[in-house]
Amino acid sequence: MFAACDRACAEYACGRESSFSLKPTNLTFERAAAVPTSALAALHGLRDAGKVQPGQRVLINGASGGVGTFAVQIAKILGADVTGVCSTRNVEMVRSLGADHVIEYTREDFARSGKSYDLILDNVANRSFSECRRALTPSGIHIPNSGRAGMGYVVKALVRSAFLRQQGRPFLSIPTREDMVLLRGFVESGKVKPVIDRTYGLSETPEALGYVGEGHVRGKVVIRVLE
């Protein structure tokens, strides 16, 4: 099965039927487990909140992370010209996912580069809304998608965007069976592939969470339930 669920680690879990779909035939269970939550967040941020159109310029800040790796691929499916922001060690990986341009953040600050984007999906929140505005087109959209942002960051973005053509547009990713089926099609056609950094056993969950907490994961970390 292919399931969208909250962050939890257990041998057994209950979920609504609407939260499940058939597993992509070309993925192992471990690789399939890495897809739903993050890929859905990327899809809902880009397609629903951002309403990305073909030819638009999209910047993914944090392009090498769990949501970011899927966002690069889904933005390309939507027809966007995609720029990914990541560290030096992840440049080639992000480019291999289909990014048209890659910014290595220790060498270039996207908020001060002079380039403008129709949409910024911000998975890092290391720049304020005011700073990100400098990298947006006059009617561009900034979508914060990071726990680091906090409610204060979100509220400020919303308030300021009320007086500007540029918008700060947070979103809520709610899984649906239809979108799970859509993602399965993307995966089976080869348009989307999960990037897995490390796999841990269920008994190693504390170590897995500790590694994720360091903030340098490439793609996803998977916890294997069956040893």
Secondary structure, 3 states (H helix, E strand, C coil): CEECCCCCCCCCCCCCHHHEECCCCCCCHHHHHCCHHHHHHHHHHHHHHCCCCCCCEEEEECCCCHHHHHHHHHHHHCCCEEEEEECHHHHHHHHHCCCCEEEECCCCCHHHCCCCEEEEEECCCCCCHHHHHCCEEEEEEEEECCCCCHHHHHHHHHHHHCCCCCEECCCCCCCCHHHHHHHHHHHHCCCCCCCEEEEEEHHHHHHHHHHHHCCCCCCEEEEECCC
